[in-house]
Amino acid sequence: MPQPPPLAVPGPEAEPEAETPTATATATETETRSEATLSVVICCWTMDRWDDLRDAVGSVSPARQPGVRETVLVVDHNPALEERARAELTGADGFGDLHVVANAGPRGLSGGRNTGVELVHGDVVAFLDDDAAAQPGWAQALLAGYADPSVAGVGGAVHALWESGRPRWFPEEFDWVVGCSYRGLPEHPARVRNFIGANMSFRRSALLVAGGFRTDLGRVGSRPLGCEETELCLRLAAALPGSVLRTEPTAAVRHHVPPQRATWRYFRARCYAEGLSKAAVARFSGRGPALASERAYLRRTVPHGLLTALTGGRAGRAAALCLGVTTTVCGYAWGCTGGRPHLADRADEQGVREQGQTGGETA
């Protein structure tokens, strides 16, 4: 079984769990709320989201987010984008201490994140998607969670910003399809199993102990696979017994959702890819940990959403809930057999056609 590559220096996303805080071995006295520093890593790969990328980088500048020490922008094997980012963003007003670097690892989001972790200097590393923008108070809310030395990671809320408006049929319970917080997640600070990748942070020391993100999981280009964050969180918890991952909903970001993600075709493909990805996580981490939150989601969140849709006369939303669950289960079953991710391949091809040869999805 391949293992996550070691870093060069000395991946439904969460359900509440019972509180059992104990000390985290990697936490130090300098990593407290009053003294901890925050480095931000943003990974990008396409020129098509340039305006979103500018907004993302600007939203985490120290002028807007006190506590941010630096931002590392990792460009995933796109020399033209790297050159433009260096020319237009580095040293420009409103972007703070920004470092533009090339992904030194394998192509994909995991390799880019690992590259960023190797280069940052802050006690805490936050990851922000290139099409998301941090809201006021984001950095301070993340850092506040690290006052507890048992906390190894803090995640925040991801609010969908629908470019063409939310489709009437699209259920809030499935906002994870577009990389956003969904109905059923904790609305108050709570211990969770894992975070949504668009808005999460970890103690850098904990990431080093865990070994970073697996490069054989997660997005590469526009293919809508994922769960590298889930696998990392499970591995981190195993490597650091007693450590805590917490969600802090006030540490919020806005996540841009383009029109091509608001389609039945993308919905179906993303659900199928989620099933494939969960099958991969189950192979690495075991079915018990990998599917614990999903079982609770299927027992409580989905039935409640289905009942609400049916009693409210929202037949399209009820159909989407049923389709989403069925397609995700089919993807999981196919992934357990080692089958080829053919629907994910077609979603990848669709993304390239709709957004151009340099476009795609990396939520």
N, C-alpha and C positions, 0 to 999 in steps of 0.2 A: 504494500500500500504506500503510495507516495506521501511524503510528509511535507508540511509547509516549509519553504526555504528559510534558513536562518537569516535574520537581519544582520547587516554588516557592522553594526555598532554595539561597545561593552555594556465569512461570511456569512401570513399573519405574523408579526414580528415580536409581539410581547404580550404577556399576561401577568397580572400581579401575582406575587408569591408572598409567603409568610416571611416576616422580618426575623432574621437571625444574625444580626451584625456581629462580626468579630474582626479582629485586626487583620489588615492586609499586609503581608510580609514586605511588599515592595514599597509601601507608603513611607515617606520620610517626613521629618518635622518641617522641612521647607515646602512641602506640598500641601500647605494649608490654605484656607480661603484667603487669608490676608497676604500671603507671600507667593502662592503658586502663580506661574506664568503660563499663558496659553499660546500655543502655536496652531495655526490653521493650515490645513492641507486641502487644496482644491485640485481635482484631477479633471482634465479636459482632453478632447481628442478631435473635435470637429469645429470648423470655422463657421458653420451654420448657426451656432448659438452665440455668436460674438457679443451681441447686446446683453444677453443673459449673463455671459461670463463677466463682462464689465460690471454689471450690477452686483454679481456675487462677490467679486474681489473688493469692490467699493464698500459693500455692506459690512465687511469685517475689518475695515481700517481702524487703527487705534482712536482716531477722532470720533468714530461712531460707536466703537466697542472698547471702552476702557478695560484693560487687562490683556488685550491681544499684544503679544510681543513681536510676532512676525507672521507673514503669510507665504507659504510655498505653493506656487502654481506648477503642477506637474503636467507636462504635455506628452500625450501618449503617441509617440511615433508619428508625429505630424510636423515636419520641419517648417512648413510655411506658417502654421499656427504659432509655433514656438518663436519664429522670427518676428511675427507681428506683435505678439504679446510682449516680447522684450522691448520692441521699438515704441509701443504705444502705452504700455502700462508701467513698466519699471521706471521708478523715479518720477512718475507723473503725480500731480496733485490729487489727493483724495484716495490714494491706494496704499499709503503707509509703507512699511518695510516689506516690500514684495520681492521675492526671488523666483524667477522663472527658470525651470530646469526640465530636462528631458527625462522621460521614464527610463530608468536604467535597468529595469527588469523586463520580463516577458510582456508582450502586448496585452493590455486589458486593465480594468479598474484595480484589480488586486495588486498587480505589479506597480502601478502608479502610486497607490497608497503606501506600499512598502518603501518605495523610493522616498516619498515625503517623510516617513517616520525616520529614515536614516539621517535625514538632513536637518531636521528641526532641532531647536535648543530648549524649547519650553518644557515645563514639568508635565503639562497636559497637552495632548494632541487632539484637536477637533477636526472632523472631516465634514466638509460642506460640498454638496453637488454643484456643478458648474451652471445649473439652471435654477438654483435656489438663492434666496437672499435672506440674510439674518435680520431679524427684527430688533428694535431697540431693547437693550437689556439682555440680549442673548448671551454674550460672553460672561457677564457677571452672574447670570443664573446658572450657567454651567459650572463655573468655578466655585460657587457657593456649595455645591454638592460635595466637593472634595474636602470640606472641613472635617468630615468623618473619615478617618484614616482607613476604614474598611472598604470604602468605596473605590473601586477600580475603574469605573466608567460611569458617565452621565450622558443620557440622551435627551433630546427635546422633541417638541411637537413639530410636525411637518404639515402645514396647511396648504391645500390645493388652490392654485390660482389658475382657474380655467380660462384659457384664452377665448374660447368660443362659448363659454357657459357650460355648466354641468348638464349633460344629457338627462332628460327626465327619467330615463330607464336606469341610469347608473346608480347602484346602491352605495350608500356611505359605508356599508360593511365591507365593501371591496375597494376602498380607496387605496389599499396597498398595491393594487394593480398599477396605479400611476405613481407609486413611490411615496405615498402620503399617509399620514395618520388616519386610521379608520375607526368607525364606530365599534366600541368594544374595548378599546385601549383605556388604560387608567386616565382619568381626567385630573388627578392630583398626584403629587410625588409618590412614587411607589417603587418597590423592588420589582425588576422584570428579568426575563430570561435573556433578551437581546434587544437591539435597537433597530430603528430604520436607518439605512445607510446614508440618507441625504442629510442627516443631522445627528451626529453622535460624537462622543469624545471618550478618551481613555487616558489614564496615567501612562506616560511614555514608558516608564519602567515596567508596567504590566504588559504592554505590547511586546517589549523585548523578551520577557520571560515566556510569553505565549508563543513567540516565534513569528508574529505577523500574519498577514492574510495568505490563505492558500491561493496560489496562482492557477490551480486547476479548477477553481470555482469562480463564479461571478461573470460579469459582463465583459465581453470582448467586442468592441464596436457596437453595432445595433442589435445584436442577438439578445433577447430579453431574458436571459438566465440570471440567476442571482444566488442569494443565501450565503455568500461568503461572509457576511457580517454575522449571521446566525452561527455558522460553524466556528468563527473566531471566538464569539462570546462563550460558546459551550466549551471550547478548548481552554480559554482563559480561566473559566470557573474551575475546570479540572486541575489546571496548573497552580491555581492560587486558592486552595480551600479556605472558605470563610470570607472570600471577597464578595463584594456586592456590586451589582449593576442597577442603577436607579434611573428612572425617567423623571424629568423635570419639565412639565408642560409649558411653563412660562419661558423656557429657553426655546423660542419659536423661530421657524423660518417659513418663508413663502416659497412654494415649489411651482414653477411654471408648468402647466399642462397644455401642450399644443393640440390643435384640432385632431391630428392623426392618432392621438392616443384616446380620443373620445369616440371610438368606433367599436362596433360589435366585433370586428375582425381582430383588432388589437386586444380587446378584452379577452377573447377566447384564446389567442396565442399566448398572452401573458399568463393567464391562469394555467395553461398547459405547461409552460416553462417553469412556473412555480412548483408544480408537481414534480417535474424532472429534477429541479434543484433540491427539493426536499428529499427525494430519493437518494441523491448524492450525499447530502448531509447525514442521512440515516446510515449510510454505509460507513462514513467516517466516525460518527459519534454514537451510533446505536439508536434504535428506533424509539426507545423510551425518552431520552432527552430531546431528540430531534423533533418529536411529534407531540410533546406534552401540551404545549400551548395550543396547537392546532386541534387537539381533541376537545379542549375547553371551548374553543372558538366554534366548533361544529355542534357542541352540545347546547351552548347558550346564545351566542351572538347571532348565528345564522337563523335558527328557528324563530328568535324574536323578530329579526328583520323580515323574515318571510310572513309571519303573522301580521305584522304592521302593514306590509305592502298589500296583502290580500284584503284585510279589513278596510284599508284606505282606498281600495279601487285602483291600485298601481300594478296592473297586470304585467307591464313591461319590466318593472323593477323585480317582481316576483320571479319572472322568467330568467332575469339576469342572475339572481341569487342561485336558482337551480342549475343554470348553465355553468356558472362559475364553479360551484362545488363539484359538479359532475366532471367538468373538463380538468380541474385540478387533480381529482382522484385518478382520472385516466392517465394524466401525465405522470403521476407518482407510480402507478402500476407499471406503466411502460418503462419508466426509469429503473424500477426494481429488477426488470428483466435485462437491463443493459441495452435497451432499444435505442435506436438513433433518434435524436430530437428533431423529427421532421417538421413539426408545426413551428418550432422555434426557428428553424432554418427559413421557413417561408416568411415568418414575421421579420427576420433579418433582411430578406430580399425586398419585402414591402417597404421597410424603413429606408433602404437605399434608394428605391424608386421614388418615394414620396419626398425625400429631403435632399436628394442629390448624392453624388458619390462620396461627399465628405460629411453627410448628415447622418442622424440616427438618434438612438435613445440610450441614455446612460443613467437612468434613475437608480 
